[in-house]
Amino acid sequence: FYMKGVSPPEVRMGSGPMYRIYACKGGYVRLVILSPRQWHAMREWLGDPDYLQDPMYDSFLGRMQIADALGVMIGDLFATMTHEQASFEAQKRGIVCTPVLRPGEVLANEHFQSRGTFVETEFAPGRSGPVMAGFFEIDGERQGIRRRAPSLGEHGEGAPSDWAETRPAPTTAAPAPTRPLEGLRVLDFGIGGVGVEAGRLFAEYGADVIKIESRTYPDFIRVVMSTEMSASFASSSRSKRGFGVNLKDPKGLAYLHALVKQADVVIENNSTGAMDGMGVGYETLRQLNPRIVMASSQLLGSRGAWADWIGYGPSTQPIGGLVHLWNYANQDEPAGSTSIFPDHLAGRLLAVSALATLFRRERTGQGGHAEVAQAEAVTGVIGDWLLQEGVAPGSVEARGNRHPAGAPWGTYRCAGTEQWVTLTVRDDSDWQKLRMALGNPDWAMRPELETHEGRVAAQDELDERIEAWTSSQTPFDVTGALQMFGVPAAPMYTPANQLADPHYGARGYPRWVDQQDLGWIAFEGPAFRATGMPDVRITQAPKLGEHTREIARDSLGLSEAEIDAAIASGALEVAKD
């Protein structure tokens, strides 16, 4: 998202102040302290000194006033422990802290082993290793690898097929364009950046998505700016309706159960066991509505040795091995990033798992429970590297922007502040094209650079030569020159660049919406298009309880007097004026 008149930070800051990384004995941890409860637990761990008692430190912005001193105190504490000891103690205290694991540590990790995250299986003829078992589960069954990748021509004519029956071509005329998920009702219990993303994808493609909240248990992204609307919430909960209901009130829970009977999908990414505690766990929902599909996503999954650990998207990067590998070569201390990956990816995986379960429902008539462990979104996307580590221990380390597939390969500084361009040379043909784009300089004509091995050996020199050329030009000039010769290249974009880009504009990517309580804000456009559907539906995000009355009236059949009484008792909640 991008708010009109607001310029987001566009410079590197490592992990930043929110997702800070600390050194421990022989390793590192990522610590995230956001809520007052988490801060109070950290303060107690530090000995509850008088000088940390000021109420202003209960807020993240307040703690920024003493960030340096606090960093020293926490750093001294963590330096006495290993990365796993610090993480275990923090989690025991209700503090979000996770260890930065190396690839070998990921494969040996007790939690991943207890979940069966990796399966030892054949990945090539005659070769076996730890393969990622799949991104999600349905009713506890992994949806992942069934067999190794085929050899060339292995499954030619006459080979057995996975299809149980021949699927005939449609005999009826194509229907009029329609959004594919119209007619579905989704109850969205999502918080933060995972469940809410799955919910809003359903909404944009036609489903009626109802955001379930109460003021005692709001989506924390909604209230992160100390109001009931934030830009992050507006982005993740656009196109939905808002239903305010207090599940601690028996009547409120009964109203929600009545909605469940009319729903197709329930989405949630609360902490492990939270939905059961609120009276809306899967077993309860299944009894109310056997056709219900529940899609759940927890930090580390709902089962396993560390299933009760708490955290946010950036907390999964260290456990999954990404923080260690997302680094410069020959540098032990993690460079870090403020990216909240894999939140948005996990949300999309959750949406896919829900759709898969809905398709199965069409065949069987029964619902099901789909689950995505957010940390496995990380291990899944680097599964090839983790497999290599399993086959050749110690072979996988951080390599910066370089890649074994080609050289030169990287991101290069251009003229201006924080201006960069990325180029890749995949083979000898790309190298010859790059030489021409550079004007065939004498240094690039050396025979040893004609081969991949020669260029890999000369990477340091090649990077210096190329950056000497790029640093005097804009990223767009460099990209234009390289693309003209057929060299894969692109400028590094900021959000402002994306909004101004004519290609993005022509494809309808930026969508400006007048968001209540915020003003005009740009959202990302459709995730995909198809000839048989109209444009996606993107509207402003709801206020908390904005549609409570209409949902209570139209879906629950309550009279105006009953709705007023439910609001007065606190069972239902409506938007504030």
C-alpha positions in Angstrom: 0.0 0.0 0.0 1.0 3.6 -0.4 -0.7 6.6 1.1 -1.0 9.8 -0.8 1.3 12.5 0.5 3.2 10.1 2.8 6.8 9.1 1.8 7.8 5.7 3.2 11.4 5.1 4.2 13.4 4.0 1.1 16.8 3.3 2.6 18.4 0.2 4.1 18.4 -0.2 7.8 19.3 -3.8 8.4 16.8 -5.4 10.8 15.8 -1.9 12.0 14.7 -1.2 15.6 11.6 -3.4 15.5 13.1 -6.8 14.5 16.5 -6.5 16.1 19.1 -9.3 16.0 21.4 -10.0 19.0 24.5 -12.0 19.4 24.6 -15.0 21.7 27.2 -17.6 22.5 28.0 -19.1 19.1 24.9 -17.7 17.3 22.2 -15.1 17.1 18.6 -14.5 17.9 15.9 -12.1 16.7 13.9 -10.3 19.4 10.6 -8.6 18.7 8.9 -6.6 21.5 5.7 -4.8 20.5 3.0 -5.1 23.2 3.1 -3.7 26.7 2.8 -7.3 28.0 5.9 -8.3 26.1 7.8 -5.3 27.3 6.9 -5.9 31.0 8.1 -9.5 30.7 11.4 -8.3 29.2 11.8 -5.6 31.8 11.3 -8.2 34.6 13.9 -10.4 32.9 16.3 -7.4 33.1 15.8 -7.2 36.8 12.9 -4.6 36.8 15.3 -1.6 37.4 13.7 1.6 38.6 14.8 3.6 35.5 12.8 1.4 33.2 9.5 1.9 35.0 8.3 5.0 33.2 4.9 4.3 31.6 6.1 5.9 28.4 8.3 2.9 27.7 5.2 0.7 27.4 4.9 1.9 23.8 7.4 1.0 21.1 7.8 4.7 20.2 8.5 5.4 23.9 11.2 2.7 24.0 12.9 4.2 21.0 14.0 7.0 23.3 16.3 4.6 25.1 16.9 2.2 22.3 20.7 2.3 22.4 20.9 1.8 26.2 18.3 -0.9 26.1 20.1 -2.7 23.3 23.3 -2.8 25.4 21.4 -4.3 28.4 19.7 -7.0 26.3 22.9 -7.7 24.4 24.8 -8.3 27.7 22.0 -10.6 28.9 21.9 -12.7 25.7 25.7 -12.9 25.5 25.6 -15.3 28.4 23.4 -17.8 26.6 23.3 -19.8 23.4 20.8 -18.8 20.8 18.4 -21.6 21.7 18.8 -21.0 25.4 17.9 -17.4 25.0 14.9 -18.2 22.8 13.6 -20.9 25.1 13.8 -18.6 28.1 12.2 -15.7 26.3 9.3 -17.8 25.0 8.7 -19.2 28.5 8.3 -15.6 29.6 5.9 -14.7 26.7 8.5 -12.8 24.8 8.9 -13.1 21.0 12.4 -14.4 20.4 13.7 -17.0 17.9 17.1 -18.5 17.1 19.0 -17.8 13.8 19.5 -21.3 12.5 22.1 -22.3 10.0 21.0 -24.7 7.2 22.3 -27.8 9.0 20.6 -26.7 12.2 17.3 -26.3 10.4 17.5 -29.9 9.2 18.4 -31.2 12.7 15.9 -29.0 14.5 13.7 -30.9 16.9 10.6 -29.0 16.0 10.9 -29.6 12.3 11.8 -33.3 12.9 8.7 -33.7 15.2 6.5 -32.3 12.4 8.0 -34.2 9.5 8.8 -31.0 7.7 11.4 -32.9 5.7 11.2 -36.4 4.3 14.2 -38.5 3.4 13.4 -39.6 -0.2 14.7 -40.0 -3.6 15.1 -36.7 -5.4 17.0 -38.0 -8.5 17.7 -41.5 -9.9 19.7 -43.3 -7.2 20.1 -40.2 -5.0 18.2 -39.5 -1.7 18.1 -36.6 0.7 15.9 -34.4 2.9 13.1 -33.0 0.7 10.6 -30.4 1.9 7.4 -32.4 2.6 5.0 -29.8 1.4 3.7 -26.3 2.1 0.4 -27.3 3.8 -1.7 -30.1 5.2 -5.3 -31.0 4.9 -6.9 -32.9 7.8 -3.3 -33.7 9.0 -2.1 -35.1 5.7 0.8 -33.5 4.0 0.2 -32.2 0.5 3.6 -32.5 -0.9 6.1 -34.6 -2.8 4.8 -37.9 -4.2 7.8 -38.9 -6.4 11.1 -37.5 -7.6 11.4 -35.3 -10.7 11.3 -37.3 -13.9 14.2 -38.1 -16.1 13.8 -36.9 -19.7 11.1 -38.9 -21.5 10.6 -41.2 -18.4 6.8 -40.9 -18.6 6.2 -41.0 -22.3 3.5 -42.8 -24.2 2.1 -45.8 -22.3 3.3 -44.7 -18.8 0.8 -44.9 -16.0 -1.3 -41.8 -15.3 -2.2 -40.2 -12.0 -5.7 -39.4 -13.3 -8.2 -41.9 -12.0 -10.6 -41.2 -14.9 -10.6 -39.4 -18.2 -12.0 -35.9 -17.8 -14.3 -35.0 -20.7 -14.3 -31.5 -22.3 -17.2 -29.2 -21.3 -20.3 -29.6 -23.5 -22.1 -26.5 -22.4 -21.5 -22.9 -23.4 -19.1 -20.9 -21.3 -20.9 -18.9 -18.6 -21.0 -15.1 -18.5 -18.0 -13.6 -16.9 -18.2 -13.8 -13.1 -15.8 -13.6 -10.1 -14.9 -17.2 -9.4 -15.6 -17.1 -5.6 -19.1 -15.5 -5.7 -21.6 -17.2 -3.5 -19.0 -18.2 -0.9 -19.2 -16.8 2.6 -15.9 -16.5 4.6 -15.5 -15.7 8.3 -12.2 -14.0 8.8 -10.6 -14.3 12.2 -7.2 -13.3 10.8 -4.8 -11.0 12.6 -1.6 -9.3 11.4 -0.5 -10.3 8.0 -1.4 -13.9 7.2 -5.0 -14.9 7.7 -6.1 -11.4 6.7 -4.3 -11.8 3.3 -6.1 -15.0 2.6 -9.4 -13.4 3.5 -8.9 -10.4 1.3 -8.0 -12.5 -1.7 -11.3 -14.4 -1.3 -13.1 -11.0 -1.0 -11.5 -9.6 -4.2 -12.5 -12.6 -6.2 -16.1 -12.5 -5.2 -16.7 -14.1 -1.8 -18.6 -12.3 1.0 -15.8 -12.0 3.6 -16.8 -11.0 7.1 -14.1 -9.7 9.4 -14.7 -11.0 12.9 -13.5 -8.7 15.7 -14.2 -7.1 19.1 -12.7 -4.2 20.9 -11.3 -6.6 23.5 -9.7 -8.7 20.8 -9.1 -6.6 17.7 -6.8 -7.3 14.8 -3.6 -5.8 16.3 -2.7 -4.3 12.9 -5.9 -2.3 13.0 -4.9 -0.6 16.3 -1.1 -0.4 15.8 -1.2 3.4 15.4 -3.4 3.7 18.5 -6.6 4.3 16.4 -9.1 1.9 14.9 -7.7 2.2 11.4 -4.2 1.9 10.0 -2.8 1.7 6.5 -1.6 -1.9 7.0 -5.1 -2.9 8.2 -6.7 -1.0 5.3 -4.5 -2.9 2.8 -5.0 -6.4 4.3 -8.8 -6.1 5.1 -10.0 -4.1 2.1 -13.2 -5.4 0.4 -14.5 -7.1 3.5 -17.4 -6.4 5.9 -16.9 -5.8 9.6 -18.8 -7.7 12.3 -18.2 -6.8 15.9 -19.0 -9.6 18.3 -17.8 -10.5 21.8 -17.1 -14.2 22.0 -16.7 -14.0 25.7 -20.4 -13.2 25.9 -22.6 -16.4 25.6 -25.0 -14.5 23.3 -22.2 -13.2 21.2 -20.8 -16.8 20.8 -24.3 -18.0 19.9 -24.6 -15.3 17.2 -21.2 -16.4 15.8 -22.2 -20.0 15.8 -25.3 -19.1 13.8 -23.1 -17.5 11.2 -20.8 -20.5 11.1 -23.9 -22.6 10.0 -24.2 -20.3 6.9 -20.5 -20.1 6.1 -18.2 -22.0 3.7 -14.8 -21.0 5.1 -13.3 -19.9 8.4 -9.8 -18.4 8.3 -7.6 -17.9 11.3 -4.0 -17.4 12.3 -4.2 -17.0 16.0 -1.8 -18.6 18.5 -2.0 -22.4 18.8 -5.2 -23.3 20.8 -6.7 -19.8 20.8 -9.7 -20.7 18.6 -10.5 -23.7 20.8 -10.3 -21.4 23.8 -12.8 -19.0 22.2 -15.3 -21.8 21.5 -14.7 -21.8 17.7 -12.1 -24.5 17.2 -12.4 -26.9 14.2 -14.2 -29.7 16.1 -16.9 -27.3 17.3 -17.2 -25.7 13.8 -17.5 -29.2 12.2 -20.3 -30.2 14.5 -22.2 -27.0 13.7 -21.6 -27.3 9.9 -20.1 -30.5 8.5 -19.3 -28.7 5.2 -17.2 -26.0 6.8 -13.7 -25.5 5.6 -11.3 -24.1 8.2 -7.9 -22.7 7.1 -5.4 -22.2 9.9 -1.9 -20.8 10.0 0.3 -20.7 13.1 3.9 -19.5 13.5 5.3 -23.0 13.7 2.2 -25.0 13.1 -0.4 -26.4 15.5 1.7 -29.5 16.4 5.3 -30.2 17.1 7.9 -29.6 19.8 7.7 -25.8 19.6 4.0 -25.5 18.5 3.3 -23.1 21.4 5.9 -20.6 20.5 4.7 -17.1 19.7 5.9 -14.6 17.0 5.4 -12.6 13.9 6.4 -13.1 10.3 10.0 -11.9 10.8 10.3 -14.4 13.7 10.0 -17.3 11.2 12.9 -16.1 9.0 15.6 -17.0 11.6 14.1 -20.5 12.4 13.7 -21.3 8.7 17.3 -20.5 7.9 16.6 -17.5 5.8 18.2 -14.9 8.0 21.5 -16.8 8.0 21.5 -17.1 4.2 20.1 -13.7 3.5 23.5 -12.2 4.1 26.7 -11.0 2.6 29.4 -13.6 1.9 32.1 -14.1 4.5 30.1 -12.2 7.1 28.9 -14.0 10.3 26.7 -11.3 11.8 23.4 -11.3 9.9 22.8 -8.2 7.8 19.1 -8.4 8.6 16.0 -7.0 7.0 12.8 -5.2 7.9 10.9 -7.4 5.5 7.9 -9.1 7.1 8.3 -12.1 4.8 6.8 -14.7 4.8 3.5 -13.2 6.0 2.1 -12.4 2.6 3.4 -15.6 1.0 1.9 -17.6 3.9 -1.4 -15.8 3.4 -1.5 -16.8 -0.2 -0.5 -20.4 0.6 -3.4 -20.4 3.2 -5.8 -19.2 0.5 -4.6 -22.0 -1.9 -5.0 -24.6 0.8 -8.6 -23.4 1.5 -9.4 -23.6 -2.2 -8.0 -27.1 -2.4 -10.2 -28.2 0.5 -13.3 -26.5 -1.1 -12.6 -28.4 -4.3 -12.5 -31.7 -2.3 -15.8 -30.7 -0.7 -17.3 -30.5 -4.1 -16.5 -34.2 -4.6 -17.2 -35.5 -1.1 -19.7 -33.1 0.5 -17.5 -32.9 3.6 -15.4 -29.9 4.8 -12.0 -30.2 6.2 -9.1 -28.4 8.1 -6.3 -26.9 6.0 -3.1 -25.8 7.9 -0.1 -23.8 6.9 2.9 -23.5 9.3 4.4 -20.1 8.5 8.0 -21.3 9.2 7.5 -23.9 6.5 6.7 -21.2 4.0 10.4 -20.2 4.6 11.8 -23.7 4.5 9.8 -24.4 1.4 11.1 -21.6 -0.7 14.7 -22.5 0.1 14.0 -26.2 0.1 16.6 -26.7 -2.8 19.3 -25.2 -0.7 18.3 -27.2 2.4 18.4 -30.4 0.3 21.9 -29.5 -0.9 23.0 -29.0 2.7 21.5 -32.4 3.6 23.4 -34.1 0.7 26.6 -32.2 1.3 26.8 -30.8 4.8 28.5 -27.5 5.2 28.2 -26.6 1.5 25.4 -24.0 1.8 26.4 -20.6 3.0 25.5 -17.0 2.4 26.7 -15.7 -1.0 25.3 -12.2 -1.1 23.8 -11.3 -4.4 25.8 -13.9 -6.3 24.4 -17.2 -7.7 26.1 -20.4 -8.8 24.1 -20.3 -12.0 26.1 -17.5 -13.6 28.5 -14.6 -13.3 28.5 -11.7 -13.2 25.3 -11.8 -11.2 24.3 -9.1 -8.7 23.0 -5.6 -7.9 25.1 -2.6 -8.7 25.2 1.0 -7.6 24.0 3.7 -9.9 24.1 7.5 -9.9 22.1 9.1 -7.1 21.2 8.1 -3.6 20.2 4.4 -3.0 19.9 3.8 -6.7 20.6 0.3 -7.9 20.3 -2.0 -10.9 20.3 -5.8 -11.0 21.7 -7.9 -13.9 22.3 -11.6 -14.5 24.6 -13.4 -16.9 23.3 -16.9 -17.2 25.6 -18.2 -19.9 28.2 -17.4 -22.5 25.6 -15.8 -24.8 24.6 -13.4 -22.1 28.2 -12.5 -21.5 28.8 -11.7 -25.1 25.8 -9.5 -25.1 26.9 -7.7 -21.9 30.3 -7.1 -23.5 28.6 -5.4 -26.5 26.5 -3.3 -24.1 29.7 -2.2 -22.4 31.3 -1.3 -25.7 33.6 -4.3 -25.9 36.3 -2.9 -23.6 39.7 -4.6 -23.7 39.4 -6.0 -20.2 36.2 -7.9 -21.1 37.8 -9.5 -24.2 40.3 -11.7 -22.2 40.0 -15.4 -23.2 39.6 -16.6 -19.6 36.3 -14.7 -19.4 34.8 -16.6 -22.3 33.8 -19.5 -19.9 31.5 -19.7 -16.9 34.4 -21.0 -14.8 36.6 -18.1 -15.7 34.0 -15.5 -15.0 33.3 -17.1 -11.6 37.0 -16.9 -10.7 37.0 -13.2 -11.7 33.8 -12.2 -10.0 35.4 -9.5 -7.7 37.0 -7.8 -10.7 33.9 -8.1 -12.8 31.8 -6.5 -10.1 34.2 -3.6 -9.8 34.3 -3.1 -13.6 30.6 -3.2 -14.0 29.9 -0.9 -11.1 32.3 1.6 -12.5 30.1 1.7 -15.6 26.7 1.7 -13.8 27.6 4.3 -11.1 27.7 7.1 -13.6 24.2 6.4 -15.0 20.6 6.1 -13.7 19.2 2.6 -13.2 16.8 3.2 -16.1 19.6 4.2 -18.5 21.5 1.1 -17.5 18.4 -1.1 -17.8 17.6 0.3 -21.2 21.0 -0.3 -22.6 21.2 -3.8 -21.3 17.7 -4.8 -22.4 18.5 -3.4 -25.9 21.2 -6.0 -26.1 19.2 -8.8 -24.5 20.9 -8.9 -21.1 18.5 -9.7 -18.2 18.4 -6.5 -16.1 16.0 -4.4 -14.1 16.1 -1.3 -11.9 15.6 -1.6 -8.1 12.2 -0.1 -7.5 10.8 1.7 -4.5 7.0 2.0 -3.9 7.1 5.5 -5.5 8.8 4.0 -8.6 6.1 1.4 -8.9 3.3 3.9 -8.7 4.9 6.1 -11.4 5.8 3.2 -13.7 3.8 3.3 -17.0 3.9 -0.5 -17.3 2.4 -1.1 -13.9 -0.2 1.6 -14.7 -1.1 0.1 -18.0 -1.7 -3.3 -16.3 -4.0 -1.7 -13.6 -1.6 -2.6 -10.8 -2.0 0.5 -8.5 -5.5 0.9 -7.3 -6.3 4.2 -5.5 -9.1 4.0 -2.9 -10.5 6.7 -0.7 -10.1 4.9 2.6 -12.2 6.1 5.5 -10.2 7.6 8.4 -7.0 7.7 6.2 -7.8 9.4 2.9 -6.5 8.2 -0.6 -4.4 5.1 -0.5 -2.9 3.0 -3.2 -3.4 -0.8 -3.0 -1.9 -3.5 -5.2 -4.1 -4.7 -8.0 -5.2 -8.2 -8.9 -3.1 -11.2 -8.2 -4.2 -12.8 -11.4 -6.6 -12.3 -14.3 -8.7 -14.6 -16.5 -10.9 -14.1 -19.6 -13.9 -15.6 -17.8 -14.0 -13.1 -15.0 -14.5 -9.3 -14.6 -12.1 -7.1 -12.7 -11.5 -7.8 -9.0 -13.5 -6.0 -6.4 -11.4 -3.6 -4.3 -13.2 -1.3 -1.8 -12.2 0.4 1.4 -11.6 -1.6 4.6 -14.4 -1.6 7.2 -14.5 0.1 10.6 -14.7 -2.3 13.5 -18.3 -3.5 13.6 -19.3 -1.3 10.6 -21.7 -3.9 9.2 -22.8 -5.5 12.4 -26.4 -4.3 12.1 -26.9 -5.4 8.5 -25.4 -8.8 9.2 -27.4 -9.3 12.3 -30.6 -8.3 10.5 -30.1 -10.0 7.1 -28.1 -13.1 8.1 -29.1 -13.7 11.7 -32.7 -12.6 11.3 -32.6 -10.3 14.4 -35.1 -7.5 14.8 -34.0 -3.9 15.3 -35.0 -4.2 19.0 -33.0 -7.4 19.4 -30.0 -5.8 17.7 -30.2 -2.8 20.0 -30.4 -5.0 23.1 -27.4 -7.1 21.9 -25.3 -3.9 21.4 -26.4 -2.5 24.7 -25.3 -5.7 26.5 -22.0 -5.8 24.7 -22.6 -9.1 22.9 -22.5 -7.2 19.6 -20.4 -4.1 18.7 -20.8 -1.4 16.1 -18.6 1.2 14.6 -17.8 4.4 16.5 -19.1 7.6 15.1 
